[in-house]
Amino acid sequence: EWQERFGHEGTGVLERLRAVAEGSGSITGADVRRVADELGWPVAAVAGAASFYADLTAPQGLRHVRVCRGTSCFVSSYGRNVAQVEAALGLRCGMRDPEGIVSLDGAYCLGHCYASPAALNGSTPMTGRRLGERLRSDTEAEVLAQPIPFRAASRQPVTLAGLSGDAGEWQVWPETVSSGDPTSVLAEVAAAGLRGRGGAEYPVAAKWRAVARGPAPRYVVVNGDEGDPGSYCDRLLMEADPHRVLEGLALACFAAGAHRGFVFVRSEYPIAVDRMRVAVAEARSAGHFGPNVHGTGFDLEIDVVQGAGSYVAGEETALLHALQGLRGAVRPRPPYPTSLGFEGHPTAVNNVETIATVPWVVRHGGIEYARMGTPEETGTKLVSLSERFARPAVYEVEFGTPLRDIVEVLGGGLRDDRELRAVQVGGPLGGFLAPDELDLPLLADALADAGVALGHGSLVAIDRSVSAPELLRHLWSFAAAESCGACTPCRVGSRRGLELAYRLAYTDTAETEHQHLLEVMGTGSLCAFGRGVAGSVRSLLRVFSHDFGSGVL
Ligand code: SF4
Protein backbone atom coordinates (compact mmCIF):
# COMPACT_ATOMS: atom_id res chain seq x y z
CA GLU A 1 0.00 0.00 0.00
CA TRP A 2 2.83 2.33 0.89
CA GLN A 3 4.69 1.69 -2.34
CA GLU A 4 1.50 2.00 -4.38
CA ARG A 5 0.98 5.39 -2.87
CA PHE A 6 4.50 6.72 -3.04
CA GLY A 7 6.15 4.41 -5.53
CA HIS A 8 9.52 4.86 -3.89
CA GLU A 9 11.21 4.02 -0.66
CA GLY A 10 11.76 7.25 1.18
CA THR A 11 14.98 6.58 3.08
CA GLY A 12 16.96 8.84 0.72
CA VAL A 13 14.57 11.77 0.80
CA LEU A 14 16.01 13.69 3.74
CA GLU A 15 19.50 13.28 2.27
CA ARG A 16 18.29 14.57 -1.09
CA LEU A 17 16.63 17.59 0.51
CA ARG A 18 19.70 18.24 2.64
CA ALA A 19 21.84 18.35 -0.50
CA VAL A 20 19.49 20.96 -1.97
CA ALA A 21 19.56 23.05 1.25
CA GLU A 22 23.35 22.90 1.52
CA GLY A 23 23.95 23.47 -2.17
CA SER A 24 21.56 26.38 -2.72
CA GLY A 25 21.38 27.78 0.83
CA SER A 26 17.65 27.10 1.17
CA ILE A 27 14.89 24.97 -0.31
CA THR A 28 12.44 26.77 -2.60
CA GLY A 29 8.97 25.75 -3.74
CA ALA A 30 10.44 24.91 -7.13
CA ASP A 31 12.96 22.60 -5.44
CA VAL A 32 10.14 20.82 -3.61
CA ARG A 33 8.14 20.33 -6.82
CA ARG A 34 11.21 19.06 -8.68
CA VAL A 35 12.11 16.53 -5.94
CA ALA A 36 8.47 15.39 -5.73
CA ASP A 37 8.42 14.95 -9.50
CA GLU A 38 11.65 12.94 -9.46
CA LEU A 39 10.35 10.69 -6.70
CA GLY A 40 6.82 10.37 -8.00
CA TRP A 41 5.65 11.62 -4.63
CA PRO A 42 2.83 14.05 -3.81
CA VAL A 43 4.22 17.59 -3.54
CA ALA A 44 2.59 17.90 -0.11
CA ALA A 45 4.61 14.96 1.23
CA VAL A 46 7.92 16.51 0.17
CA ALA A 47 6.84 19.99 1.27
CA GLY A 48 5.88 18.49 4.64
CA ALA A 49 9.39 17.18 5.21
CA ALA A 50 11.12 20.25 3.78
CA SER A 51 9.23 22.53 6.17
CA PHE A 52 9.67 20.38 9.29
CA TYR A 53 13.34 19.70 10.00
CA ALA A 54 15.80 22.28 11.29
CA ASP A 55 18.50 21.31 8.79
CA LEU A 56 16.09 21.90 5.91
CA THR A 57 14.41 25.09 7.10
CA ALA A 58 17.41 27.04 8.44
CA PRO A 59 19.16 29.23 5.86
CA GLN A 60 22.61 27.79 5.16
CA GLY A 61 25.76 29.77 4.44
CA LEU A 62 29.01 28.33 3.15
CA ARG A 63 29.85 27.77 6.82
CA HIS A 64 26.87 26.63 8.88
CA VAL A 65 27.29 26.92 12.65
CA ARG A 66 25.02 25.19 15.13
CA VAL A 67 25.22 26.33 18.74
CA CYS A 68 24.06 23.94 21.43
CA ARG A 69 20.94 24.99 23.31
CA GLY A 70 21.06 21.93 25.59
CA THR A 71 20.71 22.18 29.34
CA SER A 72 24.34 21.47 30.20
CA CYS A 73 25.50 24.28 27.88
CA PHE A 74 22.81 26.53 29.35
CA VAL A 75 23.97 25.79 32.90
CA SER A 76 27.67 26.08 32.08
CA SER A 77 27.29 29.63 30.81
CA TYR A 78 24.57 30.97 33.09
CA GLY A 79 22.16 30.76 30.15
CA ARG A 80 24.24 33.09 27.99
CA ASN A 81 25.96 30.66 25.61
CA VAL A 82 23.60 31.20 22.68
CA ALA A 83 23.57 34.99 23.04
CA GLN A 84 27.38 35.06 23.23
CA VAL A 85 27.75 33.14 19.96
CA GLU A 86 25.07 35.28 18.31
CA ALA A 87 26.91 38.45 19.38
CA ALA A 88 30.27 37.12 18.21
CA LEU A 89 28.98 36.17 14.77
CA GLY A 90 26.63 39.15 14.45
CA LEU A 91 23.79 36.79 13.58
CA ARG A 92 20.71 35.55 15.35
CA CYS A 93 19.92 31.83 15.27
CA GLY A 94 18.07 31.06 12.04
CA MET A 95 19.97 33.76 10.08
CA ARG A 96 22.61 33.88 7.36
CA ASP A 97 24.85 36.85 6.65
CA PRO A 98 24.05 38.92 3.53
CA GLU A 99 27.01 37.49 1.63
CA GLY A 100 25.89 33.93 2.32
CA ILE A 101 29.21 33.08 3.99
CA VAL A 102 28.14 32.19 7.53
CA SER A 103 24.82 30.98 8.92
CA LEU A 104 23.82 30.22 12.50
CA ASP A 105 21.21 28.01 14.08
CA GLY A 106 20.58 26.44 17.49
CA ALA A 107 20.25 22.74 18.31
CA TYR A 108 18.95 20.68 21.24
CA CYS A 109 21.57 19.22 21.86
CA LEU A 110 24.99 18.37 20.36
CA GLY A 111 25.95 15.70 22.90
CA HIS A 112 29.10 17.34 24.29
CA CYS A 113 27.57 17.85 27.72
CA TYR A 114 30.81 16.83 29.51
CA ALA A 115 32.66 19.80 27.98
CA SER A 116 29.99 22.50 27.61
CA PRO A 117 29.40 24.95 26.01
CA ALA A 118 29.47 23.42 22.54
CA ALA A 119 28.91 24.24 18.90
CA LEU A 120 29.29 22.54 15.55
CA ASN A 121 31.36 24.52 13.08
CA GLY A 122 30.16 22.79 9.96
CA SER A 123 30.63 19.22 11.08
CA THR A 124 33.51 20.02 13.45
CA PRO A 125 32.64 20.07 17.15
CA MET A 126 34.04 22.88 19.27
CA THR A 127 33.64 23.20 23.01
CA GLY A 128 34.80 25.23 25.96
CA ARG A 129 35.32 28.85 26.80
CA ARG A 130 35.48 31.74 24.34
CA LEU A 131 33.43 29.71 21.93
CA GLY A 132 31.99 32.78 20.22
CA GLU A 133 35.41 34.36 19.65
CA ARG A 134 36.82 31.13 18.29
CA LEU A 135 33.87 30.67 15.98
CA ARG A 136 34.22 34.27 14.77
CA SER A 137 37.85 33.72 13.86
CA ASP A 138 37.01 30.25 12.55
CA THR A 139 39.81 28.88 14.71
CA GLU A 140 39.84 25.17 15.07
CA ALA A 141 42.88 25.12 17.33
CA GLU A 142 40.80 23.94 20.26
CA VAL A 143 38.63 21.57 18.34
CA LEU A 144 37.18 18.95 20.57
CA ALA A 145 39.01 15.87 19.47
CA GLN A 146 39.30 14.03 22.75
CA PRO A 147 37.07 11.00 23.09
CA ILE A 148 34.18 11.11 25.47
CA PRO A 149 35.42 10.10 28.91
CA PHE A 150 34.07 6.71 29.89
CA ARG A 151 34.35 4.85 33.15
CA ALA A 152 32.93 1.45 34.03
CA ALA A 153 31.56 1.48 37.54
CA SER A 154 29.72 -1.79 37.81
CA ARG A 155 30.75 -4.64 40.08
CA GLN A 156 31.55 -6.81 37.12
CA PRO A 157 33.51 -5.93 34.02
CA VAL A 158 30.56 -5.56 31.71
CA THR A 159 32.37 -3.29 29.27
CA LEU A 160 29.12 -2.49 27.58
CA ALA A 161 30.55 0.61 26.00
CA GLY A 162 33.32 -1.41 24.47
CA LEU A 163 36.24 0.68 25.66
CA SER A 164 38.12 -2.16 27.24
CA GLY A 165 39.58 -5.38 25.95
CA ASP A 166 36.36 -7.31 26.32
CA ALA A 167 34.61 -5.33 23.61
CA GLY A 168 35.48 -7.49 20.67
CA GLU A 169 33.90 -7.24 17.29
CA TRP A 170 31.55 -9.69 15.69
CA GLN A 171 32.51 -12.44 18.15
CA VAL A 172 29.10 -14.11 18.33
CA TRP A 173 27.41 -13.24 15.04
CA PRO A 174 29.10 -15.77 12.68
CA GLU A 175 28.42 -18.65 15.03
CA THR A 176 24.89 -17.52 15.85
CA VAL A 177 23.77 -17.03 12.26
CA SER A 178 25.40 -20.32 11.30
CA SER A 179 23.34 -22.11 13.95
CA GLY A 180 20.20 -21.21 12.02
CA ASP A 181 18.36 -20.93 15.32
CA PRO A 182 17.05 -17.45 16.11
CA THR A 183 15.20 -18.72 19.18
CA SER A 184 18.51 -19.02 21.06
CA VAL A 185 19.04 -15.25 20.75
CA LEU A 186 15.48 -14.61 21.92
CA ALA A 187 15.97 -16.98 24.86
CA GLU A 188 19.18 -15.28 26.03
CA VAL A 189 17.73 -11.78 25.71
CA ALA A 190 14.61 -12.88 27.58
CA ALA A 191 16.70 -14.52 30.31
CA ALA A 192 18.72 -11.31 30.61
CA GLY A 193 15.51 -9.41 31.36
CA LEU A 194 16.77 -6.78 28.95
CA ARG A 195 14.47 -3.79 28.63
CA GLY A 196 14.63 -0.87 26.24
CA ARG A 197 17.14 1.75 27.37
CA GLY A 198 15.55 4.62 25.46
CA GLY A 199 13.14 5.44 28.26
CA ALA A 200 10.14 3.18 27.56
CA GLU A 201 11.63 0.13 29.34
CA TYR A 202 9.74 -2.33 27.14
CA PRO A 203 11.01 -5.95 27.28
CA VAL A 204 13.24 -6.40 24.24
CA ALA A 205 12.57 -10.11 23.63
CA ALA A 206 8.80 -9.52 23.67
CA LYS A 207 9.17 -6.79 21.05
CA TRP A 208 11.25 -9.01 18.76
CA ARG A 209 8.84 -11.93 19.19
CA ALA A 210 5.93 -9.68 18.21
CA VAL A 211 7.76 -8.67 15.03
CA ALA A 212 8.77 -12.27 14.26
CA ARG A 213 5.11 -13.34 14.50
CA GLY A 214 4.08 -10.78 11.88
CA PRO A 215 4.19 -11.23 8.12
CA ALA A 216 7.36 -10.55 6.13
CA PRO A 217 8.99 -8.25 5.27
CA ARG A 218 10.09 -7.28 8.76
CA TYR A 219 12.55 -4.62 9.83
CA VAL A 220 14.70 -3.58 12.77
CA VAL A 221 15.61 0.07 13.25
CA VAL A 222 18.29 1.30 15.63
CA ASN A 223 17.17 4.60 17.07
CA GLY A 224 20.34 6.71 17.04
CA ASP A 225 18.36 9.88 17.50
CA GLU A 226 19.38 10.35 21.13
CA GLY A 227 18.34 13.94 21.65
CA ASP A 228 17.76 14.28 25.38
CA PRO A 229 19.83 17.31 26.28
CA GLY A 230 22.35 16.00 28.80
CA SER A 231 22.65 12.51 27.35
CA TYR A 232 25.60 11.50 25.17
CA CYS A 233 26.01 7.77 25.83
CA ASP A 234 24.60 6.71 22.47
CA ARG A 235 27.02 9.04 20.73
CA LEU A 236 29.81 7.35 22.68
CA LEU A 237 28.68 3.92 21.54
CA MET A 238 28.26 4.86 17.88
CA GLU A 239 31.59 6.68 17.72
CA ALA A 240 33.70 4.42 19.92
CA ASP A 241 32.29 1.03 18.98
CA PRO A 242 30.08 1.16 15.89
CA HIS A 243 30.71 -2.52 15.17
CA ARG A 244 29.16 -3.48 18.51
CA VAL A 245 26.02 -1.59 17.47
CA LEU A 246 26.01 -3.31 14.08
CA GLU A 247 26.55 -6.75 15.57
CA GLY A 248 23.66 -6.11 17.97
CA LEU A 249 21.52 -5.03 15.02
CA ALA A 250 22.43 -8.15 13.04
CA LEU A 251 21.48 -10.34 16.02
CA ALA A 252 18.22 -8.42 16.46
CA CYS A 253 17.35 -8.86 12.77
CA PHE A 254 18.09 -12.58 13.00
CA ALA A 255 15.92 -12.95 16.12
CA ALA A 256 13.04 -10.94 14.65
CA GLY A 257 13.16 -12.60 11.24
CA ALA A 258 14.15 -9.35 9.53
CA HIS A 259 16.39 -9.15 6.49
CA ARG A 260 16.85 -5.42 6.53
CA GLY A 261 18.01 -3.14 9.30
CA PHE A 262 18.56 0.59 9.57
CA VAL A 263 20.60 2.77 11.87
CA PHE A 264 18.94 6.18 12.05
CA VAL A 265 21.51 8.67 13.34
CA ARG A 266 20.74 12.28 14.21
CA SER A 267 22.49 14.92 12.15
CA GLU A 268 23.73 16.65 15.31
CA TYR A 269 26.18 13.72 15.59
CA PRO A 270 28.10 14.02 12.29
CA ILE A 271 31.08 12.00 13.53
CA ALA A 272 28.78 9.17 14.59
CA VAL A 273 27.14 9.23 11.15
CA ASP A 274 30.55 8.89 9.49
CA ARG A 275 31.78 6.16 11.83
CA MET A 276 28.61 4.13 11.45
CA ARG A 277 28.83 4.38 7.66
CA VAL A 278 32.47 3.31 7.63
CA ALA A 279 31.65 0.41 9.95
CA VAL A 280 28.79 -0.70 7.69
CA ALA A 281 31.17 -0.79 4.72
CA GLU A 282 33.78 -2.72 6.75
CA ALA A 283 31.28 -5.22 8.08
CA ARG A 284 29.79 -5.78 4.65
CA SER A 285 33.18 -6.45 3.12
CA ALA A 286 33.93 -8.85 5.98
CA GLY A 287 30.80 -10.79 5.00
CA HIS A 288 28.87 -10.06 8.21
CA PHE A 289 25.94 -8.96 6.12
CA GLY A 290 24.91 -8.87 2.50
CA PRO A 291 23.49 -11.80 0.56
CA ASN A 292 24.02 -15.28 1.99
CA VAL A 293 25.72 -14.17 5.22
CA HIS A 294 28.66 -16.47 6.06
CA GLY A 295 27.27 -19.04 3.62
CA THR A 296 24.14 -19.61 5.72
CA GLY A 297 21.54 -18.57 3.16
CA PHE A 298 20.47 -15.72 5.47
CA ASP A 299 20.35 -12.40 3.60
CA LEU A 300 20.78 -9.17 5.51
CA GLU A 301 21.16 -5.57 4.42
CA ILE A 302 21.95 -2.72 6.79
CA ASP A 303 21.88 0.99 5.97
CA VAL A 304 22.66 4.16 7.87
CA VAL A 305 20.20 7.02 7.43
CA GLN A 306 20.96 10.50 8.72
CA GLY A 307 18.27 12.58 10.42
CA ALA A 308 17.69 16.22 9.63
CA GLY A 309 17.35 17.97 12.99
CA SER A 310 14.30 17.19 15.13
CA TYR A 311 14.18 16.18 18.78
CA VAL A 312 10.83 14.47 18.58
CA ALA A 313 11.97 12.27 15.69
CA GLY A 314 13.46 10.15 18.49
CA GLU A 315 9.92 8.98 19.35
CA GLU A 316 9.47 5.68 17.53
CA THR A 317 6.51 6.55 15.30
CA ALA A 318 8.04 9.93 14.46
CA LEU A 319 11.37 8.22 13.78
CA LEU A 320 9.74 5.85 11.32
CA HIS A 321 8.17 8.83 9.54
CA ALA A 322 11.59 10.49 9.37
CA LEU A 323 13.18 7.28 8.10
CA GLN A 324 10.60 7.22 5.30
CA GLY A 325 11.35 10.82 4.36
CA LEU A 326 8.20 12.31 5.87
CA ARG A 327 7.57 14.93 8.58
CA GLY A 328 8.83 13.61 11.90
CA ALA A 329 5.41 13.85 13.53
CA VAL A 330 4.12 11.39 16.12
CA ARG A 331 1.09 9.22 15.35
CA PRO A 332 -1.23 7.55 17.88
CA ARG A 333 -0.38 4.06 19.09
CA PRO A 334 -1.76 1.38 18.74
CA PRO A 335 -1.11 0.13 16.18
CA TYR A 336 2.47 -0.21 17.38
CA PRO A 337 5.40 -0.36 14.99
CA THR A 338 5.72 -4.07 15.76
CA SER A 339 2.64 -4.53 13.58
CA LEU A 340 2.58 -1.30 11.52
CA GLY A 341 6.09 0.06 11.18
CA PHE A 342 8.48 0.84 8.34
CA GLU A 343 6.43 1.11 5.13
CA GLY A 344 3.55 -0.49 7.00
CA HIS A 345 5.44 -3.67 7.93
CA PRO A 346 6.33 -5.19 11.34
CA THR A 347 9.28 -3.26 12.74
CA ALA A 348 11.26 -3.33 15.97
CA VAL A 349 12.68 0.03 17.00
CA ASN A 350 15.43 -0.24 19.64
CA ASN A 351 17.74 2.43 20.92
CA VAL A 352 21.51 2.29 20.52
CA GLU A 353 22.36 1.27 24.08
CA THR A 354 19.81 -1.54 24.02
CA ILE A 355 21.16 -2.93 20.76
CA ALA A 356 24.79 -2.52 21.87
CA THR A 357 24.04 -4.68 24.93
CA VAL A 358 22.89 -7.66 22.87
CA PRO A 359 26.29 -9.07 21.74
CA TRP A 360 27.44 -9.23 25.37
CA VAL A 361 24.21 -10.94 26.43
CA VAL A 362 24.48 -13.54 23.66
CA ARG A 363 28.17 -14.12 24.34
CA HIS A 364 28.04 -14.39 28.13
CA GLY A 365 24.45 -15.58 28.52
CA GLY A 366 21.31 -13.87 29.70
CA ILE A 367 21.54 -15.34 33.19
CA GLU A 368 24.98 -13.80 33.66
CA TYR A 369 23.61 -10.42 32.62
CA ALA A 370 20.62 -10.77 34.93
CA ARG A 371 23.00 -11.24 37.90
CA MET A 372 23.66 -7.54 37.71
CA GLY A 373 21.27 -4.84 38.74
CA THR A 374 18.16 -5.73 40.71
CA PRO A 375 15.44 -8.34 40.20
CA GLU A 376 13.04 -5.63 39.01
CA GLU A 377 15.51 -4.08 36.62
CA THR A 378 18.43 -6.23 35.56
CA GLY A 379 21.78 -5.28 34.16
CA THR A 380 23.50 -1.99 33.76
CA LYS A 381 22.78 1.49 32.48
CA LEU A 382 25.04 4.09 30.95
CA VAL A 383 24.62 7.42 32.71
CA SER A 384 25.94 10.69 31.29
CA LEU A 385 27.23 13.31 33.73
CA SER A 386 27.36 16.97 32.74
CA GLU A 387 30.16 19.50 32.75
CA ARG A 388 29.38 20.91 36.22
CA PHE A 389 30.51 17.64 37.82
CA ALA A 390 34.11 17.29 38.96
CA ARG A 391 34.45 14.13 36.82
CA PRO A 392 31.99 14.45 33.94
CA ALA A 393 31.85 11.25 31.91
CA VAL A 394 29.69 8.36 30.81
CA TYR A 395 29.60 5.77 33.60
CA GLU A 396 28.27 2.27 33.36
CA VAL A 397 26.45 1.47 36.59
CA GLU A 398 24.22 -1.33 37.74
CA PHE A 399 20.55 -0.63 38.07
CA GLY A 400 19.77 0.08 41.70
CA THR A 401 22.91 2.15 42.28
CA PRO A 402 21.97 5.08 44.55
CA LEU A 403 21.93 8.37 42.69
CA ARG A 404 24.01 9.83 45.50
CA ASP A 405 26.84 7.42 44.69
CA ILE A 406 26.71 8.44 41.04
CA VAL A 407 26.69 12.14 41.87
CA GLU A 408 29.15 12.20 44.78
CA VAL A 409 31.43 9.20 44.32
CA LEU A 410 31.61 8.72 40.54
CA GLY A 411 30.98 12.31 39.54
CA GLY A 412 33.02 13.61 42.48
CA GLY A 413 30.41 16.20 43.34
CA LEU A 414 30.57 19.55 41.61
CA ARG A 415 33.70 21.09 40.19
CA ASP A 416 35.34 24.07 41.86
CA ASP A 417 33.47 23.32 45.10
CA ARG A 418 30.26 24.68 43.67
CA GLU A 419 27.07 24.08 45.59
CA LEU A 420 24.55 21.66 44.10
CA ARG A 421 21.00 23.00 43.82
CA ALA A 422 19.41 20.19 41.85
CA VAL A 423 20.06 17.34 39.47
CA GLN A 424 18.08 17.11 36.27
CA VAL A 425 17.57 13.42 35.53
CA GLY A 426 16.46 12.12 32.12
CA GLY A 427 16.60 15.40 30.21
CA PRO A 428 13.74 17.85 29.63
CA LEU A 429 11.13 15.09 29.85
CA GLY A 430 12.70 13.65 33.02
CA GLY A 431 12.63 15.92 36.04
CA PHE A 432 14.54 17.58 38.84
CA LEU A 433 15.63 16.22 42.19
CA ALA A 434 16.84 18.23 45.17
CA PRO A 435 20.16 17.27 46.82
CA ASP A 436 18.29 15.65 49.72
CA GLU A 437 16.42 13.33 47.31
CA LEU A 438 19.50 11.63 45.89
CA ASP A 439 19.25 8.51 48.00
CA LEU A 440 16.85 7.12 45.42
CA PRO A 441 18.13 4.11 43.48
CA LEU A 442 18.67 4.30 39.74
CA LEU A 443 15.48 2.44 38.90
CA ALA A 444 12.76 3.66 36.56
CA ASP A 445 9.95 2.78 38.96
CA ALA A 446 11.55 4.41 42.00
CA LEU A 447 12.22 7.56 40.02
CA ALA A 448 8.69 7.57 38.60
CA ASP A 449 7.35 7.43 42.17
CA ALA A 450 9.36 10.58 42.84
CA GLY A 451 7.87 12.25 39.74
CA VAL A 452 10.97 11.84 37.57
CA ALA A 453 11.57 9.80 34.40
CA LEU A 454 14.91 8.05 33.86
CA GLY A 455 14.90 8.68 30.10
CA HIS A 456 18.33 8.07 28.58
CA GLY A 457 20.02 8.30 31.97
CA SER A 458 21.45 11.80 31.82
CA LEU A 459 22.34 13.70 34.98
CA VAL A 460 22.77 17.44 34.59
CA ALA A 461 24.02 19.17 37.72
CA ILE A 462 22.41 22.55 38.42
CA ASP A 463 24.48 24.82 40.64
CA ARG A 464 23.65 28.08 42.36
CA SER A 465 24.68 30.17 39.37
CA VAL A 466 21.45 29.29 37.58
CA SER A 467 18.28 31.28 38.11
CA ALA A 468 15.23 29.07 38.51
CA PRO A 469 12.91 31.33 36.47
CA GLU A 470 15.47 31.25 33.63
CA LEU A 471 15.67 27.49 33.92
CA LEU A 472 11.88 27.35 33.65
CA ARG A 473 12.01 29.50 30.51
CA HIS A 474 14.76 27.28 29.14
CA LEU A 475 12.55 24.23 29.62
CA TRP A 476 9.52 25.82 28.00
CA SER A 477 11.65 27.18 25.15
CA PHE A 478 12.78 23.63 24.43
CA ALA A 479 9.17 22.41 24.47
CA ALA A 480 7.97 25.19 22.18
CA ALA A 481 10.82 24.61 19.72
CA GLU A 482 10.60 20.83 19.56
CA SER A 483 6.88 20.00 19.88
CA CYS A 484 5.98 18.14 16.67
CA GLY A 485 2.58 19.83 16.50
CA ALA A 486 0.52 16.66 16.05
CA CYS A 487 -1.71 17.30 19.08
CA THR A 488 -3.20 20.52 20.38
CA PRO A 489 -2.36 20.29 24.10
CA CYS A 490 1.35 20.19 23.35
CA ARG A 491 1.46 22.29 20.16
CA VAL A 492 -0.40 25.20 21.73
CA GLY A 493 0.45 24.42 25.33
CA SER A 494 4.21 24.51 24.84
CA ARG A 495 4.06 28.04 23.42
CA ARG A 496 1.60 29.14 26.09
CA GLY A 497 3.92 27.70 28.71
CA LEU A 498 6.76 29.86 27.44
CA GLU A 499 4.60 32.99 27.70
CA LEU A 500 3.53 32.04 31.22
CA ALA A 501 7.12 31.33 32.25
CA TYR A 502 7.98 34.98 31.59
CA ARG A 503 5.03 36.10 33.69
CA LEU A 504 5.82 33.65 36.49
CA ALA A 505 9.24 35.18 36.94
CA TYR A 506 7.74 38.51 37.96
CA THR A 507 4.19 37.97 39.14
CA ASP A 508 1.97 35.43 40.77
CA THR A 509 -0.97 36.13 38.45
CA ALA A 510 -0.02 33.31 36.11
CA GLU A 511 -0.05 30.57 38.74
CA THR A 512 -3.57 29.24 38.11
CA GLU A 513 -3.20 29.34 34.34
CA HIS A 514 0.15 27.62 34.58
CA GLN A 515 -1.15 24.83 36.79
CA HIS A 516 -4.15 24.35 34.50
CA LEU A 517 -1.85 24.18 31.48
CA LEU A 518 0.30 21.51 33.16
CA GLU A 519 -2.84 19.51 33.90
CA VAL A 520 -4.02 19.68 30.28
CA MET A 521 -0.61 18.86 28.80
CA GLY A 522 0.09 16.14 31.35
CA THR A 523 -3.13 14.28 30.64
CA GLY A 524 -4.13 15.26 27.12
CA SER A 525 -0.90 15.08 25.12
CA LEU A 526 -0.60 12.38 22.53
CA CYS A 527 2.92 11.22 23.33
CA ALA A 528 5.49 11.20 26.11
CA PHE A 529 6.87 14.56 24.99
CA GLY A 530 3.96 16.73 26.14
CA ARG A 531 3.28 14.59 29.20
CA GLY A 532 6.96 14.51 30.10
CA VAL A 533 7.44 18.26 29.78
CA ALA A 534 4.48 18.82 32.11
CA GLY A 535 5.91 16.43 34.71
CA SER A 536 9.35 17.92 34.40
CA VAL A 537 8.04 21.48 34.89
CA ARG A 538 6.13 20.32 37.96
CA SER A 539 9.28 18.88 39.49
CA LEU A 540 11.20 22.07 38.72
CA LEU A 541 8.56 24.16 40.49
CA ARG A 542 8.72 21.82 43.47
CA VAL A 543 12.50 21.77 43.80
CA PHE A 544 12.93 25.51 43.20
CA SER A 545 9.74 26.63 44.95
CA HIS A 546 11.56 29.33 46.93
CA ASP A 547 12.94 30.99 43.82
CA PHE A 548 9.69 32.27 42.47
CA GLY A 549 7.71 35.23 43.77
CA SER A 550 6.02 34.67 47.08
CA GLY A 551 2.61 33.07 46.72
CA VAL A 552 3.30 32.03 43.13
CA LEU A 553 3.43 28.34 43.85
FE1 SF4 B 1 3.75 15.97 19.05
FE2 SF4 B 1 3.88 17.10 21.49
FE3 SF4 B 1 1.66 15.87 20.78
FE4 SF4 B 1 3.91 14.43 21.21
S1 SF4 B 1 2.76 15.55 22.75
S2 SF4 B 1 2.42 14.19 19.54
S3 SF4 B 1 5.48 15.91 20.49
S4 SF4 B 1 2.53 17.72 19.75
Boltz pocket constraint, residues with backbone or C-beta under 6 A from the ligand:
constraints:
  - pocket:
      binder: B
      contacts: [[A, 312], [A, 330], [A, 331], [A, 482], [A, 483], [A, 484], [A, 485], [A, 486], [A, 487], [A, 488], [A, 490], [A, 491], [A, 525], [A, 526], [A, 527], [A, 528], [A, 529], [A, 530], [A, 531]]
      max_distance: 6.0
